[in-house]
Amino acid sequence: MTELVAGVDSSTQSCKVVIRDAGSGELVRQGRAAHPDGTEVHPDAWWDALQGAIDDAGGLDDVRAAAVGAQQHGMVCLDESGEVVRPALLWNDTRSAGAATELIDELGGGEAGRRAWADAVGTVPVASFTVTKLRWLADHEPDAAKRTAAVALPHDWLSWRLTGEPGAGADLGTLFTDRGDASGTGYWSAADDRYRPDLLVRALGHDAVVPRVLGPAEQGGRTSGGVVLGPGTGDNAAAALGLGARPGDVVVSIGTSGVACSVTDTPAHDPSGTVAGFADATGRFLPLIATLNAARVLDAVASLLRVDHDELSRLALSAPPGADGLVLVPYLEGERTPNKPDSTGALHGLRLATSTPAHLARAAVEGLLCGLADGIDALVAVGAVVERVFLIGGGARSEAVRRIAPTVFGHPVLVPPPGEYVADGAARQAAWTLAGGAEPPAWERAGVQTYESDAIATVRERYAEARESTLSRPTSSS
């Protein structure tokens, strides 16, 4: 008998729902709905979009289990009755950057403060993490902070709403989450498997209810229609689960931002803050780096050359590896890895011979990939093992990116067909919750293309020289 499961991806831009066969993973139907723009969104907009996406996917009447994957870090504050205190601050809301510095200073400042945070929770505060947003709230909206009785993340809140909460007599104690999303808050330790309420109090000014952290396939509740709810997880952990990533795998996502994360059996602690020591959705760990400059580097150079992305790819592949020494350091919006928010992009090695569209296109692709390769190096430095690399996201649709990636990364690159991997991971978790067992169901994924490594050291070497030259330049701010 066929059993169906649903997976949700409530991302920054939209909500996607996939309905899959629990046994085989075969896609049965899907739907989507848009989210509003902005870095501050009322969670009711996510709920409305989820209902729209479910309707677009044909409803859940024949679905046995579901799980929610969603954007990480977003601050959802609830009062004692379960009502939202204020619009949620999303991961990409940077107003709490100063709060991050304050929190580091309070635990010793500088390297000592960063190490204290890394030892405590596996991450060092940055503006994207929930803990910094809570400090911002306490400093700038103290009345809202005082009203906050519980703090949830986007996937926690949506899962809770699916159980029928909030309502008259809402029980904040029924909020639930998983290790993957909890590890992105800044007050839950992946290594110790527990909350750090002292850090929550330090940020918010008082204690608050936080969601129960469930096991990877533990049931969180049921919808009013009887659909079993898995614990859900954050978007990066869901994508890794959707891909079937295992220890030795690195998942590189090229979207608006770039992400590289690796599945490991041991937790990561990086006092520099470059690597976030997150947990995954299977009981393992998911150390992760993020870059600010990814697919939009290709957008910018395509616009500069007045070509579309297919032509940009053709041009890049027509130039030689290394672009005859032309190097683009693609810090077009500053950079997070390395943490240089005021840096700018730079073009090195421009000569008459390299002043061609093909050379610039090649330099753009190589520069984008070298920035991500720096992130992979940071993962290796904290203990990750790299055997193969999954390449996903909008940037992976570029043939030039796919073919040049193994040259830059120095490892085989696997490119699955375009898909909704966060929603797929949530669906796979739902199937796991429904079936039980020690491991998630083994869903075969067809159409994966493998690009073999042909490492050319000079590409990375020249990029490293250009990067250091760029970072050593004096910067000015207005």
C-alpha positions as CSV (number, residue, x, y, z in Angstrom):
1,M,0.0,0.0,0.0
2,T,1.4,3.4,-1.0
3,E,1.9,5.9,1.8
4,L,2.5,9.5,1.1
5,V,4.5,12.0,3.0
6,A,4.9,15.8,2.7
7,G,8.0,18.0,3.0
8,V,7.9,21.8,3.4
9,D,10.6,24.3,2.6
10,S,9.7,27.7,4.1
11,S,12.5,29.7,2.7
12,T,13.2,33.4,2.7
13,Q,11.6,33.9,-0.7
14,S,8.8,31.3,-0.8
15,C,7.1,28.2,0.6
16,K,7.4,24.9,-1.3
17,V,5.6,21.7,-0.5
18,V,6.4,18.3,-2.1
19,I,4.3,15.2,-1.7
20,R,6.4,12.0,-2.1
21,D,5.9,8.2,-1.9
22,A,7.2,7.3,1.6
23,G,8.9,4.1,0.3
24,S,10.5,5.1,-3.0
25,G,10.7,8.8,-2.6
26,E,8.9,9.3,-6.0
27,L,7.5,12.8,-6.4
28,V,3.7,12.7,-6.6
29,R,2.8,16.4,-6.7
30,Q,4.0,19.7,-5.4
31,G,3.0,23.3,-4.8
32,R,4.4,26.7,-3.8
33,A,3.4,30.2,-2.7
34,A,5.5,33.4,-2.4
35,H,6.7,35.1,0.8
36,P,6.8,38.9,1.2
37,D,10.1,40.7,0.7
38,G,12.1,42.1,3.6
39,T,14.3,41.1,6.5
40,E,11.4,41.6,9.0
41,V,8.3,39.5,8.4
42,H,5.3,38.7,10.5
43,P,5.1,34.9,10.9
44,D,1.4,35.0,9.8
45,A,2.7,35.6,6.3
46,W,4.6,32.2,6.4
47,W,1.4,30.5,7.7
48,D,-0.7,32.0,4.9
49,A,2.0,30.9,2.3
50,L,2.1,27.4,3.8
51,Q,-1.7,27.1,3.4
52,G,-1.4,28.3,-0.1
53,A,1.4,25.9,-1.0
54,I,-0.5,23.0,0.5
55,D,-3.6,23.8,-1.5
56,D,-1.4,24.2,-4.6
57,A,0.0,20.7,-3.9
58,G,-3.5,19.2,-3.7
59,G,-3.9,19.2,0.1
60,L,-2.8,16.7,2.8
61,D,-6.0,14.6,3.0
62,D,-4.1,11.5,1.7
63,V,-0.8,12.3,3.5
64,R,0.3,10.2,6.5
65,A,3.2,12.3,7.8
66,A,4.8,15.7,7.2
67,A,7.8,17.7,8.3
68,V,8.9,21.4,8.0
69,G,12.3,22.6,6.9
70,A,12.8,26.4,7.0
71,Q,15.2,29.3,7.0
72,Q,17.4,29.2,10.1
73,H,18.0,31.7,12.9
74,G,14.8,33.8,12.5
75,M,13.6,35.2,15.8
76,V,10.0,34.4,16.6
77,C,9.0,35.9,20.0
78,L,5.7,34.7,21.6
79,D,3.9,36.0,24.6
80,E,2.3,33.9,27.4
81,S,-0.8,33.2,25.3
82,G,1.3,32.1,22.3
83,E,0.7,35.3,20.2
84,V,3.5,36.8,18.2
85,V,5.1,39.7,20.0
86,R,6.5,41.5,17.0
87,P,7.4,40.6,13.4
88,A,10.3,38.1,13.1
89,L,13.8,39.3,12.4
90,L,15.2,37.0,9.6
91,W,18.7,35.6,9.3
92,N,19.6,38.3,6.8
93,D,18.6,41.2,9.1
94,T,22.0,42.8,10.1
95,R,20.8,45.3,12.7
96,S,22.1,43.1,15.4
97,A,25.7,43.2,14.3
98,G,26.6,45.5,17.2
99,A,24.9,43.1,19.6
100,A,27.1,40.3,18.4
101,T,30.2,42.3,19.3
102,E,28.7,43.1,22.7
103,L,28.1,39.4,23.4
104,I,31.6,38.5,22.5
105,D,33.0,41.3,24.6
106,E,31.0,40.1,27.6
107,L,32.7,36.7,27.5
108,G,36.2,38.1,27.3
109,G,36.4,40.0,24.1
110,G,38.7,39.3,21.1
111,E,40.1,35.9,20.7
112,A,39.2,34.9,24.3
113,G,35.6,35.9,23.8
114,R,35.3,34.1,20.5
115,R,36.8,30.9,22.0
116,A,34.5,31.1,25.0
117,W,31.5,31.1,22.7
118,A,32.9,28.4,20.4
119,D,33.5,26.2,23.4
120,A,30.1,26.9,24.8
121,V,27.9,26.3,21.8
122,G,30.1,25.6,18.8
123,T,29.5,29.0,17.2
124,V,30.6,32.6,17.6
125,P,27.9,35.2,17.5
126,V,27.2,37.0,14.2
127,A,24.3,39.2,13.2
128,S,22.4,36.2,11.6
129,F,22.1,34.2,14.8
130,T,19.1,34.3,17.0
131,V,21.0,35.1,20.2
132,T,22.2,38.4,18.8
133,K,18.7,39.4,17.7
134,L,17.4,38.8,21.2
135,R,20.1,41.1,22.6
136,W,19.0,43.7,20.0
137,L,15.4,43.3,21.1
138,A,16.3,43.8,24.8
139,D,18.3,46.9,23.9
140,H,16.0,48.6,21.5
141,E,12.5,47.3,22.3
142,P,12.6,46.5,26.0
143,D,8.8,46.3,26.3
144,A,8.7,43.6,23.6
145,A,11.5,41.8,25.2
146,K,9.7,41.7,28.6
147,R,6.5,40.4,26.9
148,T,8.5,37.5,25.3
149,A,7.6,34.3,27.1
150,A,8.9,31.9,24.5
151,V,11.4,32.1,21.6
152,A,11.0,29.9,18.5
153,L,12.5,29.6,15.0
154,P,10.5,29.7,11.8
155,H,10.2,25.9,11.4
156,D,9.4,25.5,15.1
157,W,6.5,28.0,14.9
158,L,5.1,26.5,11.7
159,S,5.2,23.0,13.1
160,W,3.5,24.2,16.2
161,R,0.8,25.9,14.2
162,L,0.2,22.7,12.3
163,T,-0.6,21.0,15.6
164,G,-3.4,23.5,16.1
165,E,-1.6,25.9,18.4
166,P,-1.9,28.7,19.4
167,G,-5.4,29.1,20.6
168,A,-7.3,29.5,23.8
169,G,-5.1,28.1,26.5
170,A,-2.1,27.7,24.2
171,D,0.6,25.5,25.7
172,L,4.1,26.9,25.0
173,G,5.5,23.7,26.4
174,T,4.3,21.9,23.2
175,L,6.8,23.8,21.0
176,F,9.3,21.4,19.5
177,T,12.4,21.5,17.3
178,D,15.4,19.4,16.3
179,R,19.2,19.5,16.8
180,G,19.9,21.0,13.4
181,D,17.8,24.1,13.8
182,A,18.5,24.5,17.6
183,S,22.3,24.6,16.9
184,G,21.8,27.8,14.9
185,T,20.4,29.8,17.8
186,G,23.6,30.6,19.7
187,Y,22.2,29.2,22.9
188,W,22.1,25.4,22.2
189,S,25.3,23.3,22.2
190,A,25.5,20.6,19.5
191,A,28.5,19.0,21.2
192,D,26.7,18.8,24.6
193,D,23.1,18.2,23.2
194,R,21.6,20.8,25.5
195,Y,20.5,24.4,25.8
196,R,22.6,27.1,27.5
197,P,19.9,29.1,29.3
198,D,22.5,31.3,30.8
199,L,23.4,32.6,27.3
200,L,19.7,33.0,26.5
201,V,19.2,35.1,29.6
202,R,22.4,37.1,28.8
203,A,20.9,38.1,25.5
204,L,17.2,38.6,26.3
205,G,17.5,39.7,29.9
206,H,15.3,36.9,31.4
207,D,14.6,33.3,30.9
208,A,12.0,32.1,28.3
209,V,10.5,28.9,27.1
210,V,12.4,27.2,24.3
211,P,11.2,24.3,22.1
212,R,11.8,20.7,23.1
213,V,14.7,19.3,21.1
214,L,13.5,16.0,19.5
215,G,15.5,13.1,18.2
216,P,15.9,12.8,14.4
217,A,12.8,10.7,13.8
218,E,10.8,11.5,16.9
219,Q,7.2,12.5,16.4
220,G,6.4,16.1,17.4
221,G,2.6,15.8,17.3
222,R,-0.2,15.5,14.8
223,T,-2.3,17.9,12.7
224,S,-6.0,18.2,13.3
225,G,-6.4,15.9,10.4
226,G,-4.2,13.2,12.0
227,V,-1.0,13.8,9.9
228,V,2.0,12.7,11.9
229,L,4.6,15.6,12.3
230,G,8.3,15.0,12.2
231,P,10.6,17.2,14.2
232,G,11.5,19.4,11.2
233,T,14.9,21.1,10.8
234,G,16.8,24.0,9.4
235,D,17.2,24.5,5.7
236,N,20.8,23.4,5.4
237,A,20.3,20.3,7.4
238,A,17.2,19.5,5.4
239,A,19.1,19.9,2.1
240,A,21.9,17.5,3.3
241,L,19.2,15.0,4.3
242,G,17.4,15.4,1.0
243,L,20.7,14.7,-0.9
244,G,21.5,11.7,1.2
245,A,24.8,13.3,2.2
246,R,27.0,11.1,4.5
247,P,30.4,11.6,6.3
248,G,33.0,12.5,3.7
249,D,30.5,14.6,1.7
250,V,30.5,18.4,1.4
251,V,27.4,20.1,0.1
252,V,28.1,23.4,-1.8
253,S,25.0,25.5,-2.5
254,I,25.4,28.4,-4.9
255,G,22.5,30.8,-4.5
256,T,22.2,34.4,-3.5
257,S,24.8,33.5,-0.9
258,G,27.2,30.5,-1.0
259,V,27.2,27.7,1.6
260,A,29.5,24.8,2.1
261,C,28.7,22.3,4.8
262,S,30.1,18.8,5.6
263,V,28.5,15.8,7.4
264,T,30.8,14.7,10.2
265,D,30.7,12.3,13.2
266,T,32.3,14.8,15.6
267,P,31.3,18.4,16.5
268,A,33.3,21.4,15.3
269,H,34.7,24.3,17.4
270,D,36.2,27.2,15.5
271,P,37.2,30.2,17.7
272,S,37.7,32.3,14.6
273,G,33.9,32.1,13.9
274,T,34.5,31.2,10.3
275,V,33.0,27.7,10.7
276,A,29.6,27.4,12.5
277,G,29.5,24.1,14.5
278,F,25.9,23.1,13.6
279,A,24.2,19.8,14.0
280,D,22.5,17.9,11.2
281,A,19.2,16.2,11.0
282,T,20.4,12.6,11.5
283,G,22.2,12.8,14.9
284,R,25.5,13.8,13.3
285,F,27.1,17.2,12.9
286,L,27.1,19.8,10.1
287,P,29.9,22.3,10.3
288,L,29.1,25.1,7.9
289,I,30.6,28.2,6.2
290,A,28.7,30.9,4.3
291,T,29.9,33.4,1.7
292,L,28.1,36.6,0.8
293,N,29.1,36.4,-2.9
294,A,27.8,33.6,-5.0
295,A,25.4,33.5,-7.9
296,R,25.2,37.3,-8.0
297,V,28.8,37.4,-9.1
298,L,27.8,35.6,-12.3
299,D,24.8,38.0,-12.6
300,A,27.1,41.0,-12.3
301,V,29.6,39.9,-14.9
302,A,26.9,38.8,-17.3
303,S,25.4,42.2,-17.0
304,L,28.8,43.9,-17.4
305,L,29.4,41.9,-20.6
306,R,25.7,42.3,-21.7
307,V,25.2,38.5,-22.2
308,D,22.9,36.0,-20.8
309,H,24.1,33.2,-18.5
310,D,24.4,30.6,-21.2
311,E,26.7,32.9,-23.2
312,L,28.6,33.7,-20.1
313,S,29.2,30.0,-19.5
314,R,30.3,29.5,-23.1
315,L,32.7,32.3,-22.9
316,A,34.2,31.0,-19.6
317,L,34.8,27.6,-21.1
318,S,36.4,29.0,-24.2
319,A,39.2,30.6,-22.1
320,P,42.1,28.6,-20.7
321,P,42.2,27.4,-17.0
322,G,43.5,30.2,-14.9
323,A,42.4,32.8,-17.5
324,D,46.0,33.5,-18.4
325,G,46.5,35.0,-14.9
326,L,43.4,37.2,-14.8
327,V,41.9,36.8,-11.3
328,L,38.7,38.2,-9.9
329,V,38.4,38.4,-6.1
330,P,34.6,38.6,-6.0
331,Y,33.9,40.4,-2.8
332,L,31.3,42.6,-4.5
333,E,29.2,42.9,-1.3
334,G,31.9,42.6,1.3
335,E,32.5,39.1,2.6
336,R,31.8,36.9,5.5
337,T,34.3,34.1,4.8
338,P,36.8,35.7,5.4
339,N,34.9,38.2,7.7
340,K,35.6,41.4,5.8
341,P,32.3,43.2,5.5
342,D,33.9,46.4,4.2
343,S,36.0,44.8,1.5
344,T,35.3,45.2,-2.2
345,G,35.9,43.2,-5.3
346,A,39.1,43.5,-7.3
347,L,40.5,42.4,-10.7
348,H,44.1,41.3,-10.9
349,G,46.3,40.5,-13.8
350,L,44.6,42.7,-16.4
351,R,46.7,43.0,-19.5
352,L,45.9,43.6,-23.1
353,A,46.0,39.8,-23.7
354,T,43.5,39.2,-20.9
355,S,41.2,42.1,-21.8
356,T,38.6,39.8,-23.4
357,P,35.1,38.8,-22.5
358,A,36.2,35.2,-22.3
359,H,38.9,35.9,-19.8
360,L,36.7,37.9,-17.6
361,A,33.9,35.3,-17.7
362,R,36.5,32.6,-16.8
363,A,37.9,34.7,-14.0
364,A,34.4,35.3,-12.6
365,V,33.6,31.6,-12.4
366,E,37.0,30.7,-11.0
367,G,36.8,33.5,-8.4
368,L,33.4,32.5,-7.3
369,L,34.5,28.9,-6.9
370,C,37.8,29.8,-5.2
371,G,35.9,31.7,-2.6
372,L,33.9,28.6,-1.8
373,A,37.1,26.5,-1.9
374,D,38.5,28.7,0.8
375,G,35.4,27.8,2.8
376,I,36.0,24.1,2.2
377,D,39.6,24.5,3.4
378,A,38.1,26.0,6.6
379,L,35.9,23.0,7.1
380,V,38.9,20.7,6.6
381,A,40.8,22.8,9.2
382,V,38.2,21.8,11.9
383,G,38.3,18.1,11.0
384,A,36.0,17.6,8.0
385,V,37.0,14.9,5.5
386,V,36.2,15.6,1.9
387,E,35.7,12.7,-0.5
388,R,33.2,14.2,-2.9
389,V,31.3,17.5,-3.3
390,F,27.6,17.9,-4.0
391,L,26.9,21.1,-6.0
392,I,23.4,22.5,-5.9
393,G,21.6,25.8,-6.1
394,G,20.9,28.2,-9.0
395,G,24.6,28.7,-9.8
396,A,25.0,24.9,-10.4
397,R,22.9,25.3,-13.5
398,S,25.9,26.9,-15.2
399,E,27.8,24.4,-17.3
400,A,31.0,26.4,-16.7
401,V,30.5,26.2,-13.0
402,R,29.9,22.5,-13.1
403,R,32.9,21.8,-15.3
404,I,35.3,24.1,-13.6
405,A,34.3,23.2,-10.0
406,P,36.3,20.0,-9.7
407,T,39.4,21.8,-11.1
408,V,39.1,24.3,-8.3
409,F,37.9,22.1,-5.5
410,G,40.3,19.2,-6.3
411,H,37.6,16.6,-5.6
412,P,34.9,14.8,-7.7
413,V,31.8,17.0,-8.0
414,L,28.3,15.5,-8.1
415,V,25.5,17.6,-9.6
416,P,22.0,16.3,-9.0
417,P,19.2,17.5,-11.2
418,P,17.6,20.8,-10.1
419,G,15.1,20.2,-7.3
420,E,13.6,21.3,-4.0
421,Y,16.2,19.6,-1.8
422,V,15.1,21.3,1.5
423,A,11.5,20.2,1.0
424,D,12.8,16.7,-0.1
425,G,14.8,16.4,3.1
426,A,11.8,17.3,5.1
427,A,9.8,14.7,3.3
428,R,12.5,12.1,3.9
429,Q,12.4,13.0,7.6
430,A,8.6,12.6,7.6
431,A,9.0,9.1,6.0
432,W,11.6,8.3,8.7
433,T,9.3,9.5,11.4
434,L,6.4,7.4,10.0
435,A,8.5,4.2,9.6
436,G,10.8,4.5,12.6
437,G,14.2,2.8,12.6
438,A,17.8,3.8,13.1
439,E,18.3,5.4,9.6
440,P,16.2,7.4,7.2
441,P,14.7,5.5,4.2
442,A,17.1,5.0,1.3
443,W,15.6,7.0,-1.6
444,E,17.4,6.5,-4.9
445,R,18.2,9.8,-6.7
446,A,18.3,9.5,-10.5
447,G,20.1,11.8,-12.9
448,V,23.1,12.7,-10.8
449,Q,26.0,13.8,-13.0
450,T,29.6,13.3,-11.8
451,Y,32.4,15.6,-12.8
452,E,35.9,14.3,-12.1
453,S,38.6,16.3,-10.4
454,D,41.5,17.6,-12.5
455,A,43.2,19.9,-9.9
456,I,45.3,22.7,-11.3
457,A,47.2,24.1,-8.3
458,T,48.0,27.4,-10.0
459,V,44.4,28.5,-10.1
460,R,44.1,28.4,-6.3
461,E,47.6,29.8,-5.8
462,R,47.1,32.8,-8.0
463,Y,43.7,33.4,-6.4
464,A,45.3,33.3,-2.9
465,E,47.9,35.9,-3.9
466,A,45.2,38.2,-5.4
467,R,43.0,37.7,-2.3
468,E,45.7,38.6,0.1
469,S,46.6,41.7,-2.0
470,T,43.0,42.7,-2.0
471,L,42.5,42.2,1.8
472,S,45.7,44.2,2.5
473,R,44.4,47.3,0.7
474,P,43.2,50.1,3.0
475,T,39.4,50.6,2.9
476,S,37.4,53.6,3.5
477,S,33.9,53.9,4.7
478,S,31.4,56.8,4.1
